[in-house]
Amino acid sequence: MADTATTTEDAGRGGFRVAIQKFGTFLSGMIMPNIPALIAWGIITAFFIPDGWTPNEGLAKLVDPTIHYLLPLLIANTGGRMVYEARGGVVGTVATVGAIVGSDHLVDLFNETLPAGADALPYTHMFIGAMILGPLGAWVMKQLDKLWEGKIRAGFEMLVNMFSAGIVAFGMALVGFFAIARVVNWLMDVLGAAVGWLIETGWLPLVSVIIEPAKVFFLNNAINHGVLTPLGTQMSAADGKSILYLLEANPGPGLGILLAFTIFGVGAARATAPGAAIIHFFGGIHEIYFPYVLMKPALLVAVIAGGATGVATNMLFDAGLRAPASPGSIIAIMAQTANDSYLGVILSVVLSTAVSFLIAAVILRASRKNDLENEDALAEAVAKTEANKGKKSDALSGLSGAAGGATATATATRTVEKIVFACDAGMGSSAMGANVMRKKIRQAGIEGVDVTNLAIANLDPSADLVITQKELTSRAEGKNPDSIHVSVDNFMNSPRYDEVVDLLLAQREGGAPAAAEPAPAAQAPAAEPVAAEPAAAEAGPSVLVPERVFAESPITDRDEAIREAGRQLVASGAVTQAYADSMFDREETVSTYMGNLLAIPHGTNEAKDEVSDSALVFIRTAQPIDWNGNEVRFVVGIAGKDGGHIDILSKIATIFSDEAKVEQLLAAPDAEALYALLGKVNE
């Protein structure tokens, strides 16, 4: 069995907003790991330049080479590694050296034409060039390596690998010297002139109209890392500080929102706002205030006005930071404040907080009656925020627990005899979660509880307790308002399951400890078939076959994995291309990450008619891939016809709920060994 091959076509899912978000996230991935180097440069500047805290002529010589060479090359290496690991990092770094030297050469030629006594044009720091050439050089190397992969004679691999990378690096350095250097110099001139015009005319505060909403919808990374950081670094290198570093980092607007909720909010929003304010202001995690704004979009006016006030204050006092403040904590901001800017920076934070607070207070007071009637709004806003971010947020998990996703033990309003796992399609993830829950109930010795799985659209009032992924809880509550609802992050190993078991024990046994002892092994088989579903024999070996088990797949990201799983399902004849396309729609609605390194991408409920037979694809990736912020090594593509896949999925759930078995799957040397470990699911 061969590893999966990947296609290069773009899935085209998610629209313009998602595209900008992904682009910004990619830029952030290059910049953020190197922020410590920028901070170090800021500290060196603060201490050793002539007007620094402790001027030192020798140590001040660190300033220019660090900003001009070291930082762009670090960014280029990081970007190259993101695309093609160490090999890509080397090629991308050499290519960026070409752009740096090419840019310096162009500036030198221009300065030679200036009349005597005219101010020389400063060198351009090649941050944008690094963000272009790092990934581009790595991508070119990756594509060329694919051309001769498997075609090199034994014993010549090292020779070919070394010389091919060297030749490509040489070629990309020329591209950087002759092409990218010119493009970046022109772009920096245009952007610099635009920012200079905004500052000179006093219009710079208006950028808050773009930046503040962009933050709330996680579109700010493209602006921050693609524009503000490179321009701010250029300004700081010339002037010792930059106001641009404060356009996004100012914690004042968010602090004003949270203080307003602390005083004028209601329910969970008021209860959680003080803690969120501490995390936001001192921890610098700005995303924690985004759900409060999403609860009331009118609050965008407050953060925009607060942000504009902060920018105007910094302009009035000519204040700025020496280097980026990341995260946007008041501690980081004060540490990077230029020596002559403390008054302006402090006032900008205080005044932006005050303006944001006053406007938010008026809005909250005006809508207090409606807020009292909708105390679940914060939980819904947290879910929207994580959907905007595209992955789970640790910073927001505390808000989720306090605001929504009621635990079973806290809402035991009816005796639980029927538990339903509900997902968008009722096809795969809910079936696996139901199996895990069923096993926990057996081990606790509890009887008389029916555990099933359904699509949310098929929920009915007979469900006493409904378990959903938290992104779908509000939909399930709308369908079954009288049921107990439990939200989970994933269906495989959520701690909420233990809370459900505790509730069942309390209702049946008074919570006696003896009832929680595991049942004897003979009474608790490892994989009991799902009730009322086709038996495993009917599902047949055709659902999971050796030809659709892959080991060491070169897949590197979530979309590539979904695309490949869909391609294999189409190739099996079980589904149409329309079903494979709907797998992306399903992922945009709610993540198919299950826990324990497993994801199970599948189509939407609307695409069920595109399934002609049941089939599974099992893929183990060579390296961990990011699945909405979670690490995944196993991708199980699913197509289910008349429930024929459910029994096998239940057994896979049993395997992945056991960490020891997951380790065995990770250690399996090849696809044959993987299938040997999985083959019993067909029995």
N, C-alpha and C positions, 0 to 999 in steps of 0.2 A: 504494500500500500504506500502510495506517495503522499507527501504533504500537500496541503491545499495550495492552489495557485490563486493569486489575487488579481483583481481587475483594477483598472485605473480610472474608469469612468466615475464621475462625481454623482453622488446620490441626489444631490439637489434638494435636500430636505431642510426645512426649518426657515426658509425665507431670508430676507435681507437682514433682519435683526440677529438671527442665529449666526449668519455668515460673519457679521461684524463682531459678534461676541467671540466666535471661534478665532477670528483673526487677532483680536485683542488678547485673548488667552494665550495664543502662540507667542505674541510679542512679549507678554508678561513672563512666559516661561523662559525667555532669553534674558530678560532684564533682572527679574527678582532674585535669582541665585547669586547675581553679582552686585546687588545692592550693598553688601558689606564692604566690597572694594570701593564703591562710591563714598560710603561713610568714612572709610579709612582715608580716602583722598581729602574729604572735607576736614577731617581732624588735622591732617598734615598741613593743609592750607591755613587752618585757624591758628595753629601754633607757630609756623616757621616762616611765612611770608613777611616782608618788611613791616607791614602794619598789623601783624598777628600778635598773639598773646606773648610768645617768646621767640622773637625773630632770630633766625639762624641761617646765615647765607649758604652754608653747605647743605643742610637738610632741606632747605627750600628748593634745591635742585631736584627733589623728588616730585614736585608738583607737576611740572610740564610733561615729563615722560609718562607719568602715571595716567594722566587724563588723555594724552594724545596717542599713546601706544597701548599701554597695559589694558585699560578698560575696554576699548573697542575689540581688542584681540580676545579678551575673556568672553565678551558677548558673542563674538563670532564662533568661538570654540563651543560655547554652550548651545548655540543654535545649530551648529553642525552635528553635535552629538544627539540632539533631539531628533534629527532626521536619519542619521546613519552612524550612530555611536562614535567610537574613537576615530575611525577612518574618516568619517564625515567631518569631525571636529578639526582634524589636521588640515584637510583640504580647504575648509571654510576659513580657517585662520590664515593660511598662506594667501588665499585670495584677498582677504581684507588688508594684509600688508601691502598688496599691490594697490589697493584703493587709497590707503593712507599716503603712500609715496606719490601716487599720481595726483592726489589733491594738493599736496605740498608743492609739487612741481608746477602745477597750474597757478597757485598763489604766488610762487616766486617769479614766474614769468610776468604776471600782472604787476607785481610790485616794481619790477625793473622798468616798467613803462611810466611810473609815476614821476612827477617833477620833484626836484630836490625840496626837501622839507615837508612833503605831504605825508600824512599818516599812512603807514603801511597796512595793507589788508591782513588781518590775522589768519592763522591756519584754521581750517575747518576740522573739528574733531569728528571722526568717522563713525559715530554711533549708528546712524541710519544705514551707512554703508555696511557695517558689520551685521545689522539685522537683515540685510538683503543677501550679502555674499556668504555668510555662515550657512544658512539653510540651502541656498542655491548651489554652492559648491558641493555640499554633501549630497544633494539630490542628484546632481550630474554624476558624481562618483557612484552612487547607488545604481543609477540606470545603466551605466557602462559595465559595472560588475555583473549585472544580470545578463548582459550579452554573451559573456564567455563563462558564465557559471556552469560547471560540470564539463567543460570542454578543454580544460588545461591538463596537459600530460602530468602524470604522477611525478613528483620530484621537482616540478617547476612552479609550484603554486606560490612559494614565497617570492621568487624572482618576479613573477608576473604581478603579484599583489603590490610589492614595493614600488616597482617601476611604473605601474599604471597609476598609482596614487600620486607619485611624484610628478608624472607628466600632466595629469589632470590639474594638480595644484599649480604647476607652472602656467598652464593655459588659463586657469581661472584668475591667477594673479595678473595676467595681461588684460583680461576682461575688466578686472578691477581698476587697473592703471588707466586704460584708454577709455572705458565706457562709464563704469559706475562712479568713478571719481568726479567726472563732469556732471553726471546727473545729480549726485548728492550735493555738490557745491552749488549748483543752480537751485535745487530745492531748498537748501538752507538759506540762500539769499532771499528767495521768495517768502519763506515762512518768517525769517528774521525781520524782513521789511514789513510784513503784515503785523507782527507783534509790536514792532517799533511804532508803527502808525497808531495801533490801538492804545499804546501807552502815552504817546505824545498828544493824542486827541482826547484822552480821558475816557475812551470807550471800553477799556479793558474789562471793567466790571460786568459788561454785558455777556462775556463768555460764560458767566454762571448760568445763563439761560440754557446753555448746551450742556455744561459740565455736570450740574447738579442732577437733572433728570437722567443723564447718561449713567451716573453712579448708581442710582436706584435700580436701573434696568440692566446693570452689569455691562454697559457698553463703553465704559470709561477707559478700559485698558488700552484700546486702540489710540485714544486721544492722549492718554497719559504717557504711555511708553513709546508710542510712535512719534509724538510731536513734542509734548511738554518736557520730557526728560532730556532728549537731545538738545533742544533749544535752551533749556535751563542750564545745562552743562556748559554750552557754548558761552552763555551770558556770564555764568559764574567764573569761568576760566578768565574772562576778560575783566570783569568788574568785582570779583570776589563774592558775589551773591546774585541770586535771581528771584524775582517775585513769582516766576512761573512754578516754582516748586510748591508754592502755597495755594495755587488755584484749586487744587483737588484735596490737598492734605489737611486743610483747615478743619478741625473737628467742631468748630462753633455751630454751624447750621444743624448738624445732627444732634448736638448736645441740647440746643434750644428745643427741638422737637421732643426729645425724651424728657426734659424737665417739664414741658407743657403737659405731657401725658401723666407725669408723676403727680401733678397738682389737679389737673382738670379731666384726666382720663377716667374710664370706668372699667370694672371687672379685671380680667387678666391683663389687659393693656396697662392699667394703672399699677397693678401689682408687680409687673415685670420691668417697668420702665426704669426704676432707680438702679437696679442691678445692671440693666443694659447700658445705662448712662456711664457707669463706672468702667465697664468693659470697653465702651466706645471711646471715652475720653482718655483713659490711662492706658488701655490695651491697644488702642489704635485700630480696632476691628470695626470699621465703619458700617459694614453690611448689617450689623445688628439693629440699626435704626431703620433700615429699608422697609421691613414689614409694617412699621407704624405709619410710614408715608403711604404705602400701598393700601392700607385700611381706608385712607381718605386722600384720594389723589389731589384734592384741593391744597393739601399740605405741601405740594410741590412749590406753590407760591412762597411758602415760608422759607424753604431751604434755598430757593433761588434768591430771594431778597437777602437772606442771611449771608449767602456766599458772595453776592455782589457787594454787600457792606464790608465784608472782610477784605475783598480785593481793593475797594476804594480806600480803605484805611491804610493798607500797605502801600498803595500808590502815594497817598498824601505824606506818609512818613518815609518814603523811599526805602522800605524795608524788604528784606529777602532772606533766603536761606543759602548757606554755602553749598549744600548737597541735598539730595532727596531725603525727605523724612518718611521712612517706610519701616513699619506701618505708621499710619497717621496719628500717632499718639502725641499728646502734649509733651511728653518726655522727649520723644525723638525730635519734635519740632524745636524745642528749646535747645537741645544739644546741637542742632545744626544751624541755629540762628546766627547770622553774622554779628560781629562785635558791635556795630552801630545800629542794630535793628531790633533790639529787645523791646523797646517801648512800642514801636509800631506793630510788631508781631503779637505781643500780648494784647494790645488794644484791638487788633483785628479779630482775635479769638473771642474776646469779651463782647465786642459790639455785634459781631455776627451771631453770637449766642443770644444776645438780648433781642435783636430784631426777629430772628427765627422764633424765639419763644413767644413774643408778643403776638405775632400773626397767628401762630399755631394755637395760642390760647383763645383768641377770638373765634377761630374755626371750631375748636373743640366745644366751647361753650354754646355756640349756635346749634351744634348737632348733638347735644348731650342726650336728648330724648330718644333719638334714633339709636344711639350707641347703647343705651340701656336695654333696648329691645333686641340687640344683636351682639351678645357677648362672645360669640364664636368667631367674630370678625378677625381677631388676631391670628387664630389658628389657620384660617383660610389665607390670610396675608403671608404668613410664614411659608405655606405651601407654594404660593405664587412666587415668593422671593427665591425659593430653591429651584422652582421651575425656570425662572429667569436666569439663574446662575447656571443651570444645567447639571447640577450635581448636589449631593447632600452637603450641608454646611454644619460643621461642628459648633460654630459660634451660635447658630440658630437652634440647635437641638434642645437647649434649655428652654427657649421660648416655646418650642413645640410641646414639650412636656407640661409646661405650666398653662399653656393657652388652649391646647386642643389634644386630640388623640386620647380621649378619656380612657383610663385604665379600667380593666374589668372589675378590679376590687373596689374602685371608687364609684361604680355605677351599677351595682348589682340590684337592678330594679325588677328583675323577673328571674324565675328559676330557669336555669340553662339546661335544656335537653337537646337542642339542635344548634350546632355551630356551623356556620357557613363561611368559607373562605371565598371572597369575591375579588375578581380582577376584571380588567377591561373586556377580555374575550372569554374568560373561563376556560382557557385552553391548556395552559401549562403551569404558570407560576402558582396559581391558586391550588392546583392539584398537588403540587409538591409540598406546599405549605400545609395542606390538609393532612397529608401523610405524616409529616413531622409532628403535628399536633395530635393526631390519632395515636402515634407511638407514645408520646408523653402521657396521654390520658391512660393508656393501658398500663404503663409502668407505674403510675400512681394508684393502680387498682380501682379505678373509677369505672363504673358500668352505667349503661342507660343513656349515654350521650352519643348522638349521631353527628359525625363530622363529614361534611360534603364540601364540594366546591361548585361555584356557579359564576357566570358572567353577571356583572352588576345589573345589567338590563333585565335579568331573569330572577332577581331577588323577589321573594314574596314574604308576607307577614309571618310565616311559620318559623322564620329564623329567630332564635332567641338572642344569639350573639353573632355579630358579623365582624370578621377580621379582614382588613384591607390595607394595602400600602397607603401611607399617609397622604399621598397626592390624590388618592381616590376616595378618601373618607367622606368628604362633603357630599359627593355624588351618592354614596351608599346611604348616608343619613337622609338625603332627600327621598330616596327610594323606600327605605324602611325606617321611618322616624321613631318607631316604638321599640326597636331592637337595641341591645347594648352594642356599642361600636368600639372597636379596638383598632388603633393605628399601629403599624409596624414599619420599620425601615426596610426590611427584607423578609421574605417568607421562610428562609432557611433556618435561622438561628436567633430569632428575636427574643430578648428577655421578657417580652410581653406574654409569651407562651406560659412561662412559669406563673405569671400573675393570673392567667386564666385557670391554670390547674389549681392554684390556691383558692380561687373563687369556687370552683367545683367542689373541692374538699370541704370548704366552709359550709356550702349549701347541703352537702350530703352527710358529712361525718363530723361537722362542727370543727373542722380543721385539725382533727387528731393527728399527731405525728405518725402514728402507726400506719395510717392510710397512705402516706407518701412513700412507703417502702416499695421498691420495684417488684413487680410480679415475677414469679419464677420464669426462667427462660422458656420452659416448655409452654407456658401460658401466653407468652408474648413473642410470637414469631417475628422475624426480622422484617418481613414485608407482607403484611396482610393486604389482600386485594381490596381495592376501593369498592364499597357496596354499590350495587346496581350498575356497575360498569362491566364491559366485556371482559371475559377472563383472559389471562395472558396467552393461552393457547390460541384464542381467536385473534389477538393482536399479531401474533406470529413473528418469526425471525425477520420478516421483511421490514419491520419497523426500525430495527437497529441491526445493520449488517456490517461485516468487516470493511466493505468498500467505502463506507461512510464514517469510518473512525480514523482520525488523523492525529499524528503526533508531531511535535516540533514545528508547527505552522509558523511561517515568518510574519504573520499578521502583527501589526504594530499599534492599531487603534480600534476604537469601538465601531466606527462606521465601516471600516474595512472588514471587521469580523462579521457584522450583520450582513454585509454585502456577500461575503463568501458563504455564509450559512444559507442565505437565500439562493445563491447560485447552485449550491449542491442539492438543495431541495428541488429546485426546478429540474436539474439534471436527473434526479431520481424519477421524474415523471409524476410525483405526488402533488405538485402545485403548479400554478401558472406564474408567469413573471409578475402579474398584478399582485399576487399574494406576497411574493418576495419584496415588492416595492412597499407594500403595506407594513412590512416589518419595521421600516423606518418611522412610519406614522405611529406605530405602537410605542416605539421607544421615545418619541417626542412627547407622548401623552403621559407615560409613567415608565420608570426604569424597569428593565427585566433582570437587573442584578438580584441574585438570590442569597448571597452570603457564601462564605467558605470558598471563595475564588471562583464561583460559578455564576454564569449568566445564561439565560434561556430565551434568546430572541425568537419572537413568533409574530404572526400577523394579527390584524385587528379583527374584531367581531364581524365587521362589515365584509371582510375578505374571506369568510368561511366558505362561501360558494366557490371560491377559486381552488379549493382543496379536493382532489379526487381520491386520495389515499393517505393513510397515516405513514409518516416517515420521521426519523430522527437523524440528525447529523451531530457527531461528537468531535469537537476540535480541541486539542490541547495546544496552546501557543508556546512558542519557544521562550518568550519573555513575557513578564506581566504587562497587561495593557490597562489603561485607565478607562474605567466604565463609570462615567458620571461621578468621578471622585473615589471610586472603589477599585481595588486591585482584582483583576480577573485573569485566570489561567485556563479555564475550561469554558467553552462556548457550546451549548447544546441547542441547535436549531430545531424547531418543532413545527410539524404540520399534523393536525389531528382530524381524522374523519370518523364521525360517529363514536368518538371516545376510544378508538382503537389504540391510542397512544398512552392513555391515562395510567394503565397498570404499570407500564414500563417507567413512566415518569415517577410514579410513586416509589418504585424500587430505586431509581436513581436518587430520589430524595433521601431514602434510607441510607444510601452509600455516603452522600455528601453531608449528612447530619453527623457522621462519624469522622472526626478529624484524623484518626489513624488510617482510615480507608482513603481519605483525600491524600494523605502523604504517600500511600502506596501508588495512587494514580500519578502523582507527581514524579515518583521514582521509576515508573515503568519505562524501560529503555526504548521501546518502539511501539508502533501502532498495534502490532500483533499482541504484545503484552498488555496494552490497554484494553483491547477487546477481550482478552482472556479474563481480565478483572471485571469487565462489564457484561460479559456474555450471559451471566446468570439472570440478567434482567429479562431475557427473552424466554426463560423457562416458565 
